[in-house]
Amino acid sequence: MERGHIHAAEAAFIEGFRAASDKQAFLTLARIPLELAVPGGPGLKLVQVLLEDTVEVGRASRGFASKELVYQPLPAPLVTSVTRLRFRYISAESVRELSLAEVLAATSHGHVHSAEDVTDSPEIPKIGRHAT
C-alpha cells in the first residue's frame, strides 16, 4: 500500500475506532487480528491499541550568540495535530508495537516478519491495567 493510502487508512481507522461503542467489534470489522503468528517463536496477542495525540503549539530554535532558545508560539491557524496509531502485541518473550501497515502485512502473509521489540519500553508495566 502506498504511503498516502496508509495515512488515509490510519486516519479513517482512528476516527472510527474513537467513535465505536464496541471496540472489539470495530477491530473485527477492520480485520485487525487479536493474535499473530511469529516464525520460530510464540504467537503474539493484541493487548492495546495506542492512540497518541501530539499538538504542536510553538517552535523553538537556538538564538545567535546565545545559549537561550528563541521561542515562537504558533498562531491558531498554524497549530498542527497528529495522532500516532500503534498496536501493542505481547508474547511470553516479547512486546511489539506494530503500525497499521505492519499489522495488515502480517495479516496478508499470515505471520510477523519485522517489528521492533520494545521489551525495554517504560510502557510495559502498564500492560494489564484496566481503566476504571
Backbone hydrogen bonds in HBPLUS format (Angstrom, degrees):
<---DONOR---> <-ACCEPTOR-->    atom                        ^
c    i                          cat <-CA-CA->   ^        H-A-AA   ^      H-
h    n   atom  resd res      DA  || num        DHA   H-A  angle D-A-AA Bond
n    s   type  num  typ     dist DA aas  dist angle  dist       angle   num
A0005-HIS N   A0002-GLU O   3.07 MM   3  5.23 117.3  2.48 100.0 115.3     1
A0006-ILE N   A0002-GLU O   2.92 MM   4  6.25 152.4  2.00 154.0 162.8     2
A0007-HIS N   A0003-ARG O   3.01 MM   4  6.31 161.5  2.04 152.5 156.5     3
A0008-ALA N   A0004-GLY O   3.07 MM   4  6.27 156.3  2.13 142.2 148.8     4
A0009-ALA N   A0005-HIS O   2.83 MM   4  6.02 155.5  1.89 146.8 154.0     5
A0010-GLU N   A0006-ILE O   2.79 MM   4  6.01 158.1  1.84 152.9 159.0     6
A0011-ALA N   A0007-HIS O   2.95 MM   4  6.13 161.2  1.99 146.3 151.4     7
A0012-ALA N   A0008-ALA O   3.00 MM   4  6.20 159.8  2.04 146.5 151.9     8
A0013-PHE N   A0009-ALA O   2.84 MM   4  6.02 156.8  1.90 147.4 154.4     9
A0014-ILE N   A0010-GLU O   2.85 MM   4  6.04 169.1  1.86 156.4 158.8    10
A0015-GLU N   A0011-ALA O   3.03 MM   4  6.18 167.6  2.04 148.9 152.4    11
A0016-GLY N   A0012-ALA O   2.96 MM   4  6.08 167.4  1.98 149.7 153.6    12
A0017-PHE N   A0013-PHE O   2.72 MM   4  5.79 163.3  1.75 157.5 162.8    13
A0018-ARG N   A0014-ILE O   2.99 MM   4  6.04 165.9  2.01 149.9 153.6    14
A0019-ALA N   A0015-GLU O   3.23 MM   4  6.35 150.6  2.32 139.9 147.7    15
A0020-ALA N   A0016-GLY O   2.89 MM   4  5.93 131.5  2.13 144.2 156.9    16
A0026-PHE N   A0022-ASP O   3.05 MM   4  6.36 152.8  2.13 148.7 157.0    17
A0027-LEU N   A0023-LYS O   2.95 MM   4  6.25 156.0  2.00 150.0 156.0    18
A0028-THR N   A0024-GLN O   3.04 MM   4  6.34 153.8  2.11 146.2 153.2    19
A0029-LEU N   A0025-ALA O   2.86 MM   4  6.13 163.4  1.89 151.7 156.2    20
A0030-ALA N   A0026-PHE O   2.83 MM   4  6.03 152.3  1.91 150.5 158.2    21
A0032-ILE N   A0027-LEU O   2.89 MM   5  5.17 172.6  1.89 156.8 156.5    22
A0031-ARG N   A0028-THR O   3.00 MM   3  4.93 154.3  2.06 102.1 109.8    23
A0046-LEU N   A0034-LEU O   2.76 MM  12  4.92 167.5  1.78 142.6 144.1    24
A0036-LEU N   A0044-LEU O   2.85 MM   8  5.03 153.1  1.92 139.4 147.1    25
A0044-LEU N   A0036-LEU O   2.75 MM   8  5.03 162.9  1.78 154.9 158.8    26
A0112-VAL N   A0037-ALA O   2.89 MM  75  6.36 152.9  1.96 163.8 169.7    27
A0041-GLY N   A0038-VAL O   3.13 MM   3  5.40 155.3  2.19 137.2 131.6    28
A0045-LYS N   A0090-ILE O   2.74 MM  45  5.26 159.1  1.78 145.1 150.6    29
A0090-ILE N   A0045-LYS O   2.86 MM  45  5.26 154.3  1.92 139.7 144.2    30
A0047-VAL N   A0088-ARG O   2.93 MM  41  5.95 173.8  1.93 165.7 167.0    31
A0048-GLN N   A0088-ARG O   3.38 MM  40  5.08 161.3  2.41 138.9 139.7    32
A0088-ARG N   A0048-GLN O   2.83 MM  40  5.08 165.8  1.85 152.2 156.1    33
A0050-LEU N   A0086-ARG O   2.76 MM  36  5.05 160.0  1.80 155.3 159.5    34
A0086-ARG N   A0050-LEU O   3.01 MM  36  5.05 154.5  2.07 143.2 148.3    35
A0052-GLU N   A0084-ARG O   2.93 MM  32  4.99 163.2  1.96 143.2 148.7    36
A0084-ARG N   A0052-GLU O   2.83 MM  32  4.99 163.4  1.85 139.3 142.4    37
A0054-THR N   A0082-VAL O   2.80 MM  28  5.29 157.2  1.85 161.6 169.0    38
A0082-VAL N   A0054-THR O   2.84 MM  28  5.29 159.4  1.88 155.5 162.6    39
A0056-GLU N   A0080-THR O   2.85 MM  24  5.31 147.7  1.95 146.5 156.6    40
A0074-LEU N   A0057-VAL O   2.84 MM  17  5.41 177.1  1.84 132.0 132.7    41
A0059-ARG N   A0072-GLN O   2.92 MM  13  5.29 154.6  1.99 136.9 144.4    42
A0072-GLN N   A0059-ARG O   2.81 MM  13  5.29 164.4  1.84 163.7 167.9    43
A0061-SER N   A0070-VAL O   3.00 MM   9  5.33 149.1  2.10 139.2 148.9    44
A0070-VAL N   A0061-SER O   2.64 MM   9  5.33 172.5  1.65 171.6 170.6    45
A0063-GLY N   A0068-GLU O   3.36 MM   5  6.29 153.2  2.44 160.8 159.1    46
A0078-LEU N   A0075-PRO O   2.80 MM   3  5.59 153.5  1.87 131.8 139.9    47
A0079-VAL N   A0076-ALA O   3.27 MM   3  5.37 160.6  2.31 107.4 113.1    48
A0087-PHE N   A0098-LEU O   2.81 MM  11  5.11 155.1  1.87 146.9 155.5    49
A0098-LEU N   A0087-PHE O   2.84 MM  11  5.11 163.5  1.87 143.7 146.7    50
A0089-TYR N   A0096-ARG O   2.77 MM   7  5.24 166.8  1.79 164.7 167.0    51
A0096-ARG N   A0089-TYR O   2.80 MM   7  5.24 172.2  1.80 161.2 163.5    52
A0091-SER N   A0094-SER O   2.86 MM   3  5.32 149.3  1.96 161.8 161.1    53
A0118-VAL N   A0095-VAL O   2.78 MM  23  5.46 167.7  1.80 155.5 158.9    54
A0103-VAL N   A0099-SER O   2.99 MM   4  6.28 158.1  2.04 152.1 158.0    55
A0104-LEU N   A0100-LEU O   2.89 MM   4  6.09 166.1  1.90 155.1 158.9    56
A0105-ALA N   A0101-ALA O   2.88 MM   4  6.03 153.9  1.95 143.6 151.4    57
A0106-ALA N   A0102-GLU O   2.86 MM   4  6.01 157.9  1.91 144.8 151.1    58
A0107-THR N   A0103-VAL O   2.88 MM   4  6.08 149.1  1.97 146.0 154.8    59
A0108-SER N   A0104-LEU O   3.00 MM   4  6.23 153.2  2.07 144.4 150.9    60
A0109-HIS N   A0105-ALA O   2.96 MM   4  6.16 141.7  2.11 144.8 155.4    61
A0110-GLY N   A0106-ALA O   2.71 MM   4  5.56 123.8  2.02 137.6 151.1    62
A0121-SER N   A0118-VAL O   2.92 MM   3  5.22 163.0  1.95 118.5 121.8    63
A0124-ILE N   A0121-SER O   3.29 MM   3  5.78 165.6  2.31 113.5 117.2    64
A0126-LYS N   A0123-GLU O   2.88 MM   3  5.49 147.0  1.99 120.5 130.6    65
A0127-ILE N   A0124-ILE O   3.02 MM   3  5.54 160.0  2.06 119.4 125.1    66
A0129-ARG N   A0126-LYS O   3.09 MM   3  5.63 164.2  2.12 132.9 136.0    67
